[in-house]
Amino acid sequence: MNRFRTLRSAGPATLLAALALAGPTTAAAQVGHAPESSPYRDIRYGGYLNVFGGRFGGSGGAIGVAPHDGRTVGLRWNFLGNRPVQIGLGFASGTMSRLIQEPTRSPETRISGPVDQQVIWTDVVLQFNLTGGKRWRGLAPFTGVATGLAFTEKTSEDSTGFRMGNKFYLAPMAGTRLFLSDRLYLQLEGRYTFWQVKYPAGFRNPQDPTGTPLLPDDALAEWTVSPWVQIGLGWAISLPF
């Protein structure tokens, strides 16, 4: 009570001085770490250019004729990289393997290959940075989804009428960035790539000597999923926003 009376009787200058002295003590009590010892650091830059290599897996569908199992290289431009929601524009290319299935032959002789097939992916990436605009002990984990178009070249060895063509694909993903400095990070990312495979009508009722079905479920279309692991380096580039 005596202290309250003393403060009340003090002038404004005295009260302001007392609050100024108490302020830093209160702020220090509210913050868990001193700024220099906090495990969190701001991600300073919003734009990054990411160069990566990867491995595209999968089985190529029920009969293995879709492109799968190959190495990839690519480039992605990420912007809003220091925000909770990040956007990227990506391009990747790779030489995949695939089988050839000849429906007019017997099961013992109908399969040939594998043969190579070139694939190009172009996509838009919506990425959710789980630590927002900060990194925790250098790590910035994320999840997200990519969607785009895949362009496949024709396979000259295949005369069965099957064509993969150009396909829409959807790829949920997760991974992390490991910042080596404010400007440079190492990125590890895993995806599951979904796309549809369509077969010619002749694949449903093959005219082989034994009459053995070629398609297990007798369906001329199926959605397949291929795991895709990517590792790359990102370098900060200046953006006007």
Secondary structure, 3 states (H helix, E strand, C coil): CHHHHHHHHCCHHHHHHHHHHHHHHHHHHHCCCCCCCCCEEECCCCEEEEEEEEEECCCCCCCCCCCEEEEEEEEEEEECCCCCEEEEEEEEEEEEEEEEECCCCCCCCCEEEEEEEEEEEEEEEEEEECCCCEEECCEEEEEEEEEEEEEECCCCCCCCCCCCCEEEEEEEEEEEEEECCCCEEEEEEEEEEEEEEECCHHHCCCCCCCCCCCCCCCCCEEEEEEEEEEEEEEEEECCCC
